[in-house]
Amino acid sequence: MTRRVLDVPGIAYGGDYNPEQWPQEVWAEDMRLMTEAGVNMVSVNIFSWALLEPAEGEYDFSRLDRVLDMLYAHGIAADLATPTAAPPAWFFRAHPEALPVDRDGRGLSYGSRQTFCPSSPAYREAALRVARALGERYAGHPAVVMWHVHNEYGCHNAECFCDTSAAAFRSWLRDRYGDDLAALNHAWGTAFWSQWYYDWDEILPPRATGAVPNPAHRLDWRRFSSDELLSLCKAEREVLEQAAPSVPATTNFMVMHNFDALDYWRWAPELDVVSNDHYLRSTDPESEIDIALSGDLVRSLAGGRPWLLMEHSTGAVNWQQVNRAKTPGELRRNALAHVARGADGIAYFQWRAAKAGAEQWHSAMLPHAGTDSVIWRDVVQLGSDLRSLAEVRGSTGTAETAIVWDWDAKWAVELPSQPSESVRYLELIRSWYEPLWRAGVAVDFVRPDADLSAYRLVLAPSLYLVDDAGAANLASFAERGGTLAVGFHSGAVDENCHVRLGGYPGAFRDVLGVRSDELFPLLPGERAGLDTGGTGSLWSERVRLAGARAVSSYADGPLKGVPAVTRHDYGTGTAWYLATLPDPDTLGALLARVREEAGVRPVLEGVPSGVEAVRRRGPAADFVFLVDHTGQGAEVAVSAEAVELLTGTPLPGGSVSVPPGGVAVVREPRGA
């Protein structure tokens, strides 16, 4: 598709605006305070279906008309949402069959959000009807600069197991397998446990059953559920395109926190602008790493183009066991760290903190305490910061290292009856990502079948499932001179979850130059010593060299003397295999060796530990973001032609001072 561009000057700044929660006399104050804070775009109408359409086919646009007119009069753009994430009560009274059914056969009730069957014809018809009405009414409204399709697809209810969903699943399967039931039986391995199907109507969703479900059945169900919601998103987007062909469209992803309902590699190409929601977890002592990983992944989903942070929080959220407020300076660091990773827009949930409802204890730009608050002062300061960074808009990343991320592999490795239930996809990815982040190395994320020609180093920490094309692509990268590093239990199964016979690591045996005949997963808390120092955890296997050489071997236990880390010269490149998970220091040292051999350098040399350095590249200059996570501040060398943008200060001395717990953004002319 041809992507349309969001037309908002500089960095977009704002949040979810829900004026329907407040009396109209409050709206004028909202406009005044948004202007004071530097807000230039808000998302509106996200949860307004019940007020917008009080009865089927009957619309009341008066409230939304006034809101959009007020926004435009105050120079604030509108990201106008279709309100389809929360159907009204009257819809479910008329169509109770549109309510979802869980895996155990229990029907869910309305009274919350995201409570609908994605395969329901009645829901689709109603959603497209209200989207069409919005598109036709507001296509020419000068405030509307983007369509916000739905909200957080799949965040609560990505799967429905009702009979309507079962029929839709069978239709999806017939398309996937060319209406060939024998092909499905082969792909699912249905000869096991007498699961053979003789008629398409015998196939059901993977509902609760007495024993372990068929992994291929469950995997195809995850693929179907993602595609079913994607079909709703595309249908709404197409209705809006018909009404307003020049207005871009987005929907907000949720790529982190182990949210894995949707295959965003399939979703991202369908959007003009890729957007993401990101919230910190109070239990994460280094949430800055989570912000970085998320930002790199979203930028990669956007094809390297800038993206929008559609939601995050000014302080505490409402849905964790302990809803921690942010510490002084954290709001600013978090927001600018997202900009550093490619965000051209920063938005919060929500503008004004709710006094009632399920999210009344969720922080906002304008908190319960009002303008006499630290949060408000920080929000106003951030607005000023983002105006200072207007020229950063449109600049891109500069990575020479890629990490393979694949939702099929994630879904498959976390299915039941694996060799170890302790293997968690996101935790493995982060364990490899973290040393690169600490070293200031720029990272992209890629699919297994991506074009890898721009990279020197490709890491595959966890690629349990990979098809032949993806495996061949990674092997070819190494053969042509690249450096490839693969984590344990990768290449084990094909796209149908069939074990690749002949020894592990399956699809990667040749490129890695190793063969394992038995897996020895480690117990929780168990460690295996390594003869080069440090320990391995989580996994071990009986590796036999088949062209590779051992870099590190087990120093104790049943596999004493067996290789744990190997290196293989393959073609004109190199392939590494990590058959265990080394402790953080050991893994960090190992990945430093791997990247140095590959010729991968940090974004900026000489940056003190605890200071994050990220580079965005513009047409004529680079923008280097320096974020201090130590609370001590730092002095960092830059070019003599550089300017610090947040203060407008020239840096003729060739260094910049990063304030304690603060941020500096340096513009360096190209070639300086």
DORO-39663 format. One record per residue (C-alpha): x, y, z; residue in one letter. Coordinates in steps of 0.001 Angstrom, whole numbers, plus 500000, padded with zeros to 6 digits. Example, Ala and Ser with C-alpha at 12.3 -4.5 7.8 and 13.67 -1.06 7.14 Angstrom:
BEGIN
512300495500507800a 513670498940507140s 
REM end
This chain:
BEGIN
500000500000500000m 501053503624499442t 501604505166502849r 500064508518503616r 501993510898505858v 500816512333509171l 500763516113508802d 501625517447512263v 504527519910512547p 507466518805514660g 507034516067517239i 503382515231517910a 502472515631521592y 499296514854523473g 497191511959524674g 493790510312524771d 491175513032525226y 487851511881526665n 485740515024527093p 482562512948527306e 483642512029530851q 483379515678531914w 480765518461531828p 481110520767528852q 482164523730530994e 485445521853531638v 486295521702527934w 487353525351527675a 489845524778530496e 491128521710528653d 491839523815525572m 493648526465527612r 495788523937529466l 496583521911526357m 497893525093524770t 499979525831527877e 501456522322527783a 502320522467524081g 499854519747523092v 499396519629519319n 497499516350518758m 495017514315520804v 493154511064520197s 489396511452520547v 486271509274520428n 488042506033521425i 485335504818523821f 482336506930522775s 480218504438520837w 477325504412523312a 477039508216523205l 477710508564519493l 475134505927518475e 472507505746521260p 470379503358519194a 471094501292516113e 471586503593513139g 470727506744515138e 473660509123515626y 474289512108517865d 477340513960516548f 476692517190518450s 479224516509521217r 481968515370518832l 481258518262516459d 481877520754519233r 485009518999520491v 486604518871517037l 485712522504516345d 487262523565519655m 490431521591518983l 490839523135515549y 490246526642516913a 493110526092519360h 495527524654516789g 495278521088518104i 495005518226515624a 492692515247516129a 493546511585515757d 489918510534515347l 489123507032516555a 486474504575515582t 484910503614518944p 484637499932518119t 486688498594521064a 483674499004523361a 480276498177521819p 477293499600523726p 474866497576525837a 472025497969523336w 474105496149520722f 474584493073522922f 470928493024523955r 470083492833520255a 472955490460519408h 473889488298522418p 475513485867519981e 478265488474519439a 479565487988522983l 482746485897523204p 483113482389524615v 486287481343526423d 488292478133526049r 486221476427528773d 482939477205527031g 481916480025529352r 480179482958527746g 481474486394528757l 479234489364529460s 479419492967528341y 480245495732530799g 483913496250529992s 485882496715526767r 487122494408523990q 484284492002524799t 483102490770521418f 483564487805519131c 485971488827516340p 484155486493513914s 480669487811514675s 478906489080511518p 476720491318513680a 479726492948515318y 481480493471511974r 478368495028510467e 477885497384513420a 481585498331513567a 481727499162509868l 478469501096510101r 479751503430512819v 483153503739511101a 481431504708507844r 479275507286509601a 482360508860511179l 484278508827507913g 481505510450505937e 480851513148508529r 484426514142509354y 486369513410506152a 486761517109505471g 487035518407509017h 490231520472509284p 491083519131512746a 491206515493511616v 494752514542510588v 494628510775511218m 492174507925511714w 492683505830514839h 491190502437513971v 489728500707517057h 492049500602520106n 494546497971521262e 493202495081519210y 493385491843521158g 494557493303524463c 491855491501526464h 490003489266524046n 492051488039521105a 490354484639520979e 486752483479520934c 485890479762520970f 482218479930519996c 480608478055517104d 480755481132514857t 484510481341515463s 484795477616514777a 483198478089511355a 485484481030510603a 488498478975511696f 487556476183509302r 487215478687506462s 490671480104507288w 492141476585507347l 490626475739503967r 492312478794502504d 495629477958504162r 495672474328503039y 494146474790499604g 490905473071500615d 492964469885501005d 492053468044504186l 494894465559503663a 497355468485503692a 495930469678506997l 496109466187508502n 499757465991507476h 500584469469508802a 498898468780512123w 500281465262512502g 496784463984513244t 497830460344513077a 498964460937516665f 496294460210519321w 493674459357516686s 493046462968515749q 492587462309512014w 489866464452510403y 487606463097507647y 485408466181507335d 486156469888507745w 483180470219510097d 484912467903512564e 487536470584513254i 486954472767516313l 488923475529518000p 491436474225520569p 488906474281523392r 489653472879526835a 490305469159526574t 491483466318528775g 495176466285527863a 497853468241526033v 496500469922522880p 497941469298519426n 500720471929519033p 500142472465515304a 496394472873515902h 497075475422518627r 499653477270516487l 497278477593513527d 494617478845515942w 496965481618517106r 497640482540513485r 493919482540512710f 493039484671515739s 495609487287514745s 494384487307511141d 490720487493512185e 491313490693514120l 493496492012511299l 490616491497508886s 488446493722511121l 491144496391511228c 491573496355507447k 487822496497506890a 487466499605509089e 490515501202507486r 489095500615503999e 485777502228504947v 487638505293506223l 489851505398503118e 486770505528500910q 485520508559502790a 488883510347503154a 491508508994500721p 494243511401501872s 493998510880505656v 496469508354507127p 495332505571509429a 496860503833512425t 495979501479515239t 497917501136518462n 500068498028518900f 501176496551522242m 504463494857521417v 505865494274524908m 505027492810528328h 504651489372526778n 501567490555524888f 501681488109522026d 498177487842520613a 498993489409517244l 501675488857514627d 502631492486514106y 504896491664511153w 501632490945509297r 499846493971510717w 502414496733510200a 502295496836506374p 498554497556506546e 499014500890508351l 500157504302507176d 501690505031510576v 502835502390513062v 501853503231516648s 502555501536519946n 501415501611523565d 504101501052526164h 503823500917529939y 506509500306532539l 506233497426534979r 506836498302538610s 508633494985539098t 511319495836536514d 514274497549538224p 515751498565534850e 512700499519532842s 514867501729530637e 516015498537528889i 512407497591528247d 511770501033526727i 514774500644524425a 513894497124523312l 510287498121522663s 511300501205520697g 513748499282518536d 511140496633517807l 508432499141516887v 510815501097514649r 511702497817512951s 508020496970512446l 507701500385510800a 510407499412508330g 512916501802509897g 510588504766509532r 509565506940512482p 506567505802514527w 504214507108517218l 504100506325520917l 500310506392521192m 500048505641524906e 502272505585527952h 501879506951531462s 502960510113533232t 503113508141536480g 501338505137537944a 499102502828535957v 496013501150537374n 496414497511536417w 499470496275538310q 499542494799541794q 501436497852543001v 500993500963540878n 504271502794541345r 504540506514540634a 507474507668538531k 510507509099540256t 511724512699539643p 512952513093536074g 511628509695534984e 508710511059532949l 511097513150530839r 513717510399530467r 511107507869529401n 509535510119526792a 512807511283525248l 514159507720525219a 511216506799522981h 512017509744520702v 515622508562520595a 514444505164519315r 512439506690516466g 509182508024517910a 507960511149516112d 505060511464518518g 504664511186522294i 501203510643523745a 499774509526527061y 496769507791528435f 495157510120529155q 494828513920529070w 492748514397532236r 492741511783535019a 489338510127535347a 487409510521538586k 485253507456537914a 485508504153536106g 487958501266535844a 490949503530535162e 490333506221537774q 493699505437539403w 495633505676536157h 497884508733535957s 497327511422533340a 498860514576531901m 496489516603534070l 496340514648537340p 493664514604540048h 495734517220541889a 495436519606538921g 498081522063537817t 499640522432541273d 501512519160540862s 504880517785539834v 503308515816536979i 501775518933535451w 505026520873535640r 506849517922534054d 504221517720531290v 504673521417530468v 508474521028530466q 508248518030528145l 506117520019525727g 508860522629525590s 511510519932525087d 509644518389522181l 509279521764520474r 513062522123520734s 513450518772518966l 511195519568515994a 514023519126513490e 514583515541514668v 511295514540513050r 511740512139510147g 515253511021511030s 515985507291511189t 518127504684512976g 521636503472512097t 521890499812513194a 524413497288511861e 523155494569514228t 519842492745513936a 517996490412516314i 515589487893514817v 512070488229516241w 509264485971515064d 505786485605516547w 505336482078515174d 508517481029516983a 507349482748520160k 503942481075520087w 505439477667519324a 508213477592521949v 505739478466524704e 503252475717523846l 502822472949526449p 505038469850526654s 508309471521525705q 511590470093527054p 511548472983529553s 508626475162530560e 511146477707531868s 512075478814528345v 510295482141527810r 510777483898524512y 510855487538525605l 513183486782528521e 515678485145526154l 515493488014523684i 516064490535526450r 518992488567527908s 520825488945524570w 519608492485523930y 520687493837527316e 524494493546526802p 524160495311523466l 522149498084525110w 524761498467527854r 527483498677525214a 525613501359523260g 525167499175520171v 522286500060517822a 519886497179517128v 517124496460514625d 514716493532514779f 514055491392511702v 512004488465510501r 513890485275509629p 513258485906505932d 514235489602505960a 516816491246503711d 519942491123505899l 522335492855503550s 522530496012505698a 523848494147508763y 527227492893509907r 525834490849512792l 522583488891513148v 521534487289516424l 518844484620516797a 518509484102520576p 515364481965520276s 514143480602516961l 512618477255517902y 510341477317514850l 511695478336511468v 510670477413507952d 513140476319505275d 513261479758503646a 514032481540506911g 516723479025507877a 518329479265504427a 518266483062504590n 520163483121507885l 522672480538506677a 523211482505503474s 523908485642505511f 526806483881507247a 528017482236504040e 528269485649502363r 530486487045505105g 528135487971507935g 528409486942511565t 525497484857512843l 524907483817516472a 522159481327517333v 520712480417520725g 519805476955522008f 516657475066520964h 516578476974517672s 515757475382514318g 514140472456516119a 510813472400514255v 509419473523510918d 506449475830510346e 504047472999511269n 505803472238514568c 507258469022513107h 510599468098514647v 513448468308512144r 514960464823512264l 518655463963512252g 519750465752515407g 519624469205516902y 519751472146516251p 517753470982513259g 517688473546510493a 520963475118511673f 523200472034512007r 525189472738508848d 525721476466509269v 526658476022512942l 528835472959512340g 527427471038515309v 525063468151516014r 523339467279519294s 521696463927519945d 520160464671523355e 518817467666525256l 519598468225528945f 517488471202530133p 518567472485533528l 516287472638536549l 515175476001537964p 518138477429539863g 520549474814538513e 523868476020537080r 526501474325534937a 530074475602535260g 531952476646532123l 535661475956531682d 536277479529530523t 534622480936533653g 531046481732534540g 528055479426534413t 525265478358532138g 521621478044533155s 518244476999531752l 519581474653529072w 522342472266528044s 522670469609525367e 525125466973524206r 526870468843521402v 529218467078519011r 531488469147516788l 530919468729513060a 533204471398511677g 532883473966514462a 535369474387517308r 534575474669520995a 534921478133522516v 533675477050525935s 532770473651527420s 531011472445530546y 533368472138533519a 531154469892535615d 527971467833535632g 526873465036533286p 528122466944530212l 531580467779531565k 533906468436528630g 531026468803526128v 531012472059524101p 528642474740525402a 529620477566523016v 530971476949519515t 532296478946516572r 532182477803512948h 533800479348509877d 531093479064507236y 531652480333503697g 533282483722504188t 531458484358507481g 531126482972510975t 528379481177512882a 528260480900516690w 526103478545518748y 525203479073522398l 523919475750523702a 523196477228527133t 522294480592528635l 525498482043530139p 525239484233533212d 524870487949532349p 528541488882532702d 529695485872530698t 527076486442528016l 528002490117527837g 531700489298527358a 530882486672524756l 528609488967522729l 531262491708522960a 533734489311521346r 531210488313518679v 530328491887517732r 533941493050517760e 534858490252515364e 531943491370513209a 533217494952513204g 530189496375515035v 530991499504517039r 528950501413519636p 526899504412518593v 529400506671520363l 532781505743521786e 533778506683525327g 530283506989526791v 530329506288530550p 528552503213531884s 524923503951532692g 524567506644530041v 522426505533527110e 523558506765523691a 521248506553520665v 521698508039517200r 519044509172514726r 520228510101511238r 518746513030509316g 519449514291505790p 522237516671506860a 522947515894510507a 522935513185513139d 521039513567516393f 522686511855519352v 520494511307522418f 522331510865525724l 520223509670528669v 521747509423532147d 520396506489534179h 522976506762536969t 521763509963538593g 525367511204538519q 525476513010535180g 528336512736532708a 530602514619530321e 530580513103526822v 532816513964523884a 531097515205520713v 532182517115517627s 533178520770517943a 530456521757515453e 527710520205517604a 524762521972519248v 522758520752522255e 519153521121521091l 517234521120524396l 519101524237525531t 520184525583522147g 523785525646523386t 526697525425520888p 529424523000521966l 532684524418520557p 534661522659523290g 533812519253521824g 531899517891524819s 528410517995526281v 527293517826529908s 524477515371530548v 522658516489533720p 522235513980536582p 519249511825535689g 518732514024532660g 518977514066528878v 521076515859526278a 520317515827522551v 523210516773520301v 522986517774516639r 526172516860514786e 526456518022511165p 527162515180508765r 530880514524508516g 531699516397511718a 
REM end
